[in-house]
Amino acid sequence: MALPASLRTSVTPAELELIASEQLVEIIPLVAMERTAFISGAYGPLRPPTKCKVPIWMATNLKLKKKCHIVPPDWLNVDFLQERLIHETSQPGFSEMPFRFTEIAKVLLDVASDDFPNSDRLRSLLKDIREARQAKSREGLSKLDHSELSLPNLCSMEINEIRPFFVRAMGVLTQLVREPEPQQDQVE
């Protein structure tokens, strides 16, 4: 959901992608490299053609230098995403997806689309899923009451998008439903 600047008090999508880049992904290295220590941890050794798990930021860096192939996560395939799209369009609740699926898919498909079979179809399915989930979250927000909002299985990007509106709406609803203070009779 595109929000006006006055409501954008949350983390930006680029910042969410940066956070998601700490997630581990499998790669097939094309070069040998010893175990290397970083602030976030030590990764490696890399020995072609043995698969290795590294953070997305490292995988994308190696991929851009043509030093690895990225192995698609289990959930980032056409069959899985088609099942999720059918669920999203036919069921009232949100289907279960990885918490940072939007950001991870965007980063990986932007950098390593050649490592993903049917990358254009994947992008299309992800867009359709995102639109279906946005429609559901808008519908859920229209049923907002002052005590709670239950939208299980939202992903981080979706939570980030509705957060500013939700915080303001809950503040207004709380004020509207607040119990009136008892008035004291004044004896004159």
C-alpha positions as CSV (number, residue, x, y, z in Angstrom):
1,M,0.0,0.0,0.0
2,A,1.4,3.4,-1.0
3,L,1.0,5.8,1.9
4,P,1.3,9.5,2.0
5,A,4.5,10.9,3.5
6,S,2.7,12.0,6.7
7,L,1.9,8.4,7.4
8,R,5.4,7.0,6.6
9,T,6.8,6.7,10.1
10,S,8.0,3.1,9.6
11,V,11.0,1.5,8.2
12,T,11.5,1.9,4.5
13,P,11.3,-1.2,2.1
14,A,15.0,-0.8,1.4
15,E,15.8,-0.9,5.1
16,L,13.6,-4.1,5.4
17,E,15.7,-5.6,2.5
18,L,18.8,-4.8,4.4
19,I,17.5,-6.5,7.5
20,A,16.4,-9.5,5.5
21,S,19.8,-9.8,3.9
22,E,21.0,-11.4,7.2
23,Q,18.9,-14.5,6.4
24,L,20.9,-17.5,5.3
25,V,20.7,-18.9,1.8
26,E,22.5,-21.8,0.1
27,I,25.0,-21.2,-2.6
28,I,27.1,-23.3,-4.9
29,P,30.5,-21.5,-4.8
30,L,32.6,-21.3,-8.0
31,V,35.8,-20.4,-6.2
32,A,37.5,-21.8,-3.1
33,M,37.7,-19.6,-0.1
34,E,38.8,-20.2,3.5
35,R,36.5,-19.6,6.5
36,T,36.0,-15.9,6.8
37,A,34.9,-14.0,9.9
38,F,32.5,-11.1,9.8
39,I,30.7,-9.1,12.4
40,S,27.6,-11.2,11.9
41,G,29.5,-14.5,12.1
42,A,32.0,-16.7,10.3
43,Y,31.1,-18.3,7.0
44,G,32.8,-20.9,4.8
45,P,35.0,-22.5,3.9
46,L,33.8,-22.4,0.3
47,R,34.7,-25.5,-1.7
48,P,33.3,-25.9,-5.2
49,P,30.9,-27.6,-5.9
50,T,29.8,-28.2,-2.3
51,K,26.8,-26.2,-1.2
52,C,27.3,-23.8,1.6
53,K,25.0,-21.5,3.7
54,V,25.8,-17.8,3.8
55,P,23.8,-14.6,4.5
56,I,22.0,-13.2,1.5
57,W,24.3,-10.1,1.5
58,M,27.3,-12.3,1.0
59,A,25.6,-14.5,-1.6
60,T,24.6,-11.5,-3.6
61,N,28.1,-10.0,-3.4
62,L,29.6,-13.3,-4.6
63,K,27.0,-13.6,-7.3
64,L,27.6,-10.1,-8.7
65,K,31.3,-11.1,-8.9
66,K,30.3,-14.3,-10.7
67,K,31.8,-16.4,-7.9
68,C,28.7,-18.5,-7.0
69,H,25.3,-19.7,-8.0
70,I,22.4,-19.1,-5.5
71,V,20.2,-22.1,-4.7
72,P,16.6,-21.0,-4.6
73,P,14.9,-21.4,-1.2
74,D,12.4,-24.2,-1.0
75,W,9.5,-21.8,-1.0
76,L,10.7,-19.8,-4.0
77,N,9.4,-22.0,-6.8
78,V,6.4,-21.8,-9.1
79,D,4.5,-24.8,-7.6
80,F,4.7,-23.5,-4.1
81,L,3.7,-20.0,-5.0
82,Q,0.8,-21.2,-7.2
83,E,-0.5,-23.1,-4.2
84,R,-0.2,-20.0,-2.0
85,L,-1.9,-17.8,-4.6
86,I,-4.9,-20.2,-4.8
87,H,-5.1,-20.2,-1.0
88,E,-4.9,-16.4,-0.8
89,T,-7.7,-16.0,-3.4
90,S,-10.0,-18.7,-2.0
91,Q,-9.5,-18.6,1.8
92,P,-10.3,-15.8,4.2
93,G,-7.1,-16.0,6.2
94,F,-3.5,-15.4,5.1
95,S,-1.5,-18.3,3.9
96,E,1.7,-19.1,5.9
97,M,4.7,-17.7,4.2
98,P,8.2,-17.0,5.4
99,F,8.2,-13.8,7.5
100,R,10.5,-11.9,5.1
101,F,9.4,-13.5,1.8
102,T,8.8,-10.3,0.0
103,E,12.2,-8.8,0.7
104,I,14.2,-12.0,0.2
105,A,12.5,-12.7,-3.1
106,K,13.1,-9.2,-4.4
107,V,16.8,-9.2,-3.5
108,L,17.4,-12.7,-4.9
109,L,15.4,-12.2,-8.1
110,D,17.1,-8.8,-8.7
111,V,20.6,-10.2,-8.4
112,A,20.3,-13.8,-9.4
113,S,17.4,-14.2,-11.8
114,D,19.5,-16.5,-14.0
115,D,19.7,-19.0,-11.0
116,F,15.9,-19.3,-10.8
117,P,13.9,-21.3,-13.3
118,N,10.9,-19.3,-14.6
119,S,12.1,-16.1,-12.9
120,D,9.5,-14.0,-14.7
121,R,6.7,-16.4,-13.6
122,L,8.0,-16.2,-10.1
123,R,7.8,-12.4,-10.2
124,S,4.3,-12.5,-11.5
125,L,3.1,-15.0,-8.9
126,L,4.8,-12.9,-6.1
127,K,3.0,-9.8,-7.4
128,D,-0.3,-11.6,-7.5
129,I,0.1,-12.9,-4.0
130,R,1.1,-9.5,-2.7
131,E,-2.0,-7.9,-4.2
132,A,-4.3,-10.6,-2.8
133,R,-2.7,-10.2,0.7
134,Q,-3.0,-6.4,0.5
135,A,-6.7,-6.7,-0.3
136,K,-7.1,-8.9,2.7
137,S,-5.2,-6.6,5.0
138,R,-7.3,-3.6,3.8
139,E,-10.4,-5.7,4.5
140,G,-9.1,-6.6,8.0
141,L,-8.4,-3.0,8.7
142,S,-12.0,-2.0,7.8
143,K,-13.2,-4.3,10.6
144,L,-11.0,-2.6,13.1
145,D,-12.3,-2.4,16.6
146,H,-10.8,-0.7,19.6
147,S,-9.6,-3.8,21.5
148,E,-7.6,-5.8,18.9
149,L,-6.6,-6.6,15.4
150,S,-6.0,-10.2,14.4
151,L,-4.3,-10.7,11.1
152,P,-2.1,-13.8,11.6
153,N,0.6,-14.8,9.1
154,L,1.4,-11.2,8.0
155,C,4.9,-10.7,6.7
156,S,7.3,-8.0,7.8
157,M,6.6,-5.8,4.8
158,E,2.8,-6.0,5.3
159,I,3.1,-5.2,9.0
160,N,5.4,-2.3,8.1
161,E,2.9,-0.9,5.6
162,I,-0.1,-1.0,8.0
163,R,1.7,0.1,11.1
164,P,1.4,3.9,10.8
165,F,-2.3,3.7,9.9
166,F,-3.0,1.1,12.6
167,V,-1.3,3.1,15.4
168,R,-3.2,6.3,14.5
169,A,-6.5,4.5,14.1
170,M,-6.1,2.6,17.4
171,G,-5.4,5.9,19.1
172,V,-8.5,7.5,17.7
173,L,-10.7,4.4,18.5
174,T,-9.4,4.2,22.0
175,Q,-10.3,7.9,22.6
176,L,-13.8,7.3,21.1
177,V,-14.5,4.3,23.2
178,R,-12.9,5.5,26.4
179,E,-15.2,5.2,29.4
180,P,-16.5,8.6,30.4
181,E,-15.1,9.8,33.6
182,P,-17.7,9.8,36.5
183,Q,-18.9,13.3,37.1
184,Q,-19.0,14.5,40.7
185,D,-22.0,16.4,41.8
186,Q,-21.1,19.8,43.1
187,V,-23.0,20.9,46.1
188,E,-23.4,24.6,46.4
